[in-house]
Amino acid sequence: MIARLLPLSIVLMAFLSGACASRGGVPVPRPFPGASLPPSAVEPAPEPPAPAPVPALISTALRFRGVPYRNGGSDPSGFDCSGFVQYVFGQLGTLLPREVRDQYRAGRAVDLDDVEAGDLLFFETVDRGPSHVGMAIGRGEFVHAPSSRGVVRVERYDAAYWARRFVGARRVSTLSPAGGGLPGSARASK
């Protein structure tokens, strides 16, 4: 009985395999157990993710941590808040206005929930309206030159003190060649 079924099973297998090929199917080679995969089927080991590059603007700003606060300061010998922001942007070819209120008009408004690294954050500290500026660096932190404790430093902008005083954020996304200014901004002056 097995002898009679063997030819029938061979014919059936030939018929079924022919049907697959006639419908445009492409046979997929399957290695037998213990066989190595052909070179094209070997998947390369996954590479570890590369660390995200720190934007040049942020790395430039962070180089000045610890520089003393100086009222009216706009260079590495001492910064006030707007002088610091203006200097950092200027190092990358973007001219910003010198005063906080003028910087508040540069770029475009951004909701606090949409703040990204490099955005300018404005706070009401000594005067009504924007009177202090810093730069978001990511993870809810910003770098700025405050007069209290007197050095450029990093703080959280959601800390109670800053959250109560927040008045807005601006994104200055277009770098311009030195001397060109930004759309919506005044030429830098000292």
C-alpha positions as semicolon CSV with decimal commas, in nm:
position;residue;x (nm);y (nm);z (nm)
1;M;0,000;0,000;0,000
2;I;0,284;0,242;0,082
3;A;0,446;0,152;-0,247
4;R;0,128;0,260;-0,430
5;L;0,099;0,591;-0,238
6;L;0,461;0,694;-0,293
7;P;0,428;0,767;-0,669
8;L;0,097;0,942;-0,604
9;S;0,256;1,168;-0,336
10;I;0,547;1,253;-0,572
11;V;0,304;1,353;-0,847
12;L;0,099;1,557;-0,599
13;M;0,409;1,742;-0,473
14;A;0,523;1,816;-0,828
15;F;0,177;1,948;-0,913
16;L;0,161;2,174;-0,605
17;S;0,509;2,312;-0,653
18;G;0,435;2,383;-1,019
19;A;0,120;2,569;-0,925
20;C;0,312;2,805;-0,697
21;A;0,568;2,885;-0,965
22;S;0,301;2,940;-1,229
23;R;0,138;3,209;-1,013
24;G;0,460;3,414;-1,006
25;G;0,570;3,297;-0,664
26;V;0,939;3,309;-0,593
27;P;1,073;3,020;-0,396
28;V;1,240;3,124;-0,074
29;P;1,542;2,911;0,013
30;R;1,529;2,784;0,366
31;P;1,849;2,658;0,523
32;F;1,839;2,321;0,685
33;P;1,899;2,307;1,060
34;G;2,259;2,386;1,149
35;A;2,343;2,542;0,811
36;S;2,487;2,891;0,799
37;L;2,295;3,163;0,624
38;P;2,416;3,291;0,288
39;P;2,616;3,617;0,313
40;S;2,326;3,830;0,185
41;A;2,093;3,696;0,454
42;V;2,325;3,765;0,747
43;E;2,208;4,077;0,928
44;P;2,483;4,307;1,052
45;A;2,499;4,365;1,424
46;P;2,306;4,680;1,514
47;E;2,528;4,981;1,570
48;P;2,487;5,162;1,898
49;P;2,298;5,488;1,853
50;A;2,524;5,785;1,798
51;P;2,492;6,055;2,061
52;A;2,275;6,342;1,943
53;P;2,494;6,633;1,834
54;V;2,470;6,939;2,054
55;P;2,376;7,237;1,841
56;A;2,661;7,483;1,798
57;L;2,451;7,757;1,952
58;I;2,403;7,564;2,274
59;S;2,762;7,444;2,300
60;T;2,879;7,802;2,243
61;A;2,648;7,932;2,518
62;L;2,754;7,663;2,764
63;R;3,124;7,751;2,720
64;F;3,054;8,074;2,911
65;R;2,916;7,917;3,230
66;G;3,082;8,085;3,523
67;V;3,156;8,414;3,343
68;P;3,069;8,696;3,584
69;Y;2,759;8,911;3,552
70;R;2,838;9,268;3,454
71;N;2,563;9,525;3,402
72;G;2,591;9,638;3,039
73;G;2,843;9,357;2,970
74;S;2,846;9,203;2,626
75;D;3,172;9,007;2,606
76;P;3,344;8,721;2,791
77;S;3,489;8,959;3,051
78;G;3,131;8,993;3,182
79;F;2,775;8,965;3,052
80;D;2,434;9,095;3,136
81;C;2,143;8,882;3,013
82;S;2,080;9,042;2,674
83;G;2,451;9,098;2,612
84;F;2,508;8,727;2,669
85;V;2,235;8,619;2,424
86;Q;2,346;8,876;2,166
87;Y;2,710;8,764;2,196
88;V;2,632;8,391;2,162
89;F;2,412;8,440;1,855
90;G;2,673;8,677;1,710
91;Q;2,941;8,408;1,738
92;L;2,740;8,208;1,483
93;G;2,672;8,501;1,251
94;T;2,328;8,610;1,372
95;L;2,290;8,968;1,485
96;L;2,033;9,029;1,754
97;P;1,929;9,361;1,903
98;R;2,108;9,457;2,225
99;E;1,812;9,526;2,455
100;V;1,580;9,261;2,603
101;R;1,263;9,433;2,479
102;D;1,401;9,447;2,124
103;Q;1,513;9,084;2,139
104;Y;1,157;8,999;2,243
105;R;1,043;9,117;1,898
106;A;1,305;8,911;1,706
107;G;1,208;8,582;1,542
108;R;0,863;8,437;1,604
109;A;0,661;8,358;1,915
110;V;0,668;8,000;2,048
111;D;0,436;7,841;2,306
112;L;0,612;7,727;2,622
113;D;0,507;7,367;2,546
114;D;0,686;7,390;2,209
115;V;1,014;7,540;2,332
116;E;1,323;7,382;2,176
117;A;1,693;7,418;2,245
118;G;1,809;7,757;2,115
119;D;1,479;7,938;2,173
120;L;1,492;8,261;2,369
121;L;1,298;8,268;2,697
122;F;1,178;8,598;2,842
123;F;1,087;8,680;3,199
124;E;0,947;8,977;3,389
125;T;1,196;9,049;3,668
126;V;1,269;9,417;3,734
127;D;1,030;9,591;3,494
128;R;0,682;9,521;3,367
129;G;0,705;9,311;3,049
130;P;1,017;9,128;2,932
131;S;1,319;9,241;3,134
132;H;1,531;8,924;3,144
133;V;1,630;8,680;2,868
134;G;1,796;8,340;2,856
135;M;1,835;8,057;2,605
136;A;1,665;7,716;2,626
137;I;1,914;7,429;2,614
138;G;1,669;7,137;2,635
139;R;1,528;6,915;2,910
140;G;1,348;7,215;3,069
141;E;1,673;7,405;3,129
142;F;1,804;7,739;3,012
143;V;2,136;7,920;3,026
144;H;2,145;8,288;3,120
145;A;2,340;8,566;3,286
146;P;2,143;8,662;3,598
147;S;2,251;8,936;3,833
148;S;2,178;8,723;4,139
149;R;2,471;8,497;4,228
150;G;2,649;8,684;3,951
151;V;2,761;8,426;3,690
152;V;2,634;8,272;3,366
153;R;2,462;7,951;3,471
154;V;2,204;7,685;3,387
155;E;1,869;7,666;3,566
156;R;1,528;7,508;3,513
157;Y;1,275;7,743;3,360
158;D;0,990;7,552;3,524
159;A;1,132;7,632;3,871
160;A;0,879;7,831;4,074
161;Y;1,072;8,160;4,053
162;W;1,106;8,153;3,673
163;A;0,767;7,995;3,597
164;R;0,587;8,281;3,777
165;R;0,782;8,539;3,576
166;F;0,768;8,380;3,228
167;V;0,630;8,618;2,963
168;G;0,713;8,447;2,636
169;A;0,949;8,256;2,411
170;R;1,084;8,340;2,066
171;R;1,248;8,128;1,799
172;V;1,520;8,294;1,598
173;S;1,561;8,030;1,329
174;T;1,728;8,216;1,044
175;L;2,098;8,270;1,081
176;S;2,211;8,565;0,877
177;P;2,555;8,670;0,767
178;A;2,724;8,915;1,001
179;G;2,591;9,262;0,929
180;G;2,265;9,133;0,780
181;G;2,040;9,126;1,084
182;L;1,728;8,911;1,111
183;P;1,383;8,949;0,970
184;G;1,183;9,127;1,237
185;S;1,487;9,236;1,435
186;A;1,677;9,558;1,465
187;R;2,046;9,578;1,382
188;A;2,262;9,502;1,679
189;S;2,404;9,800;1,858
190;K;2,598;9,849;2,179
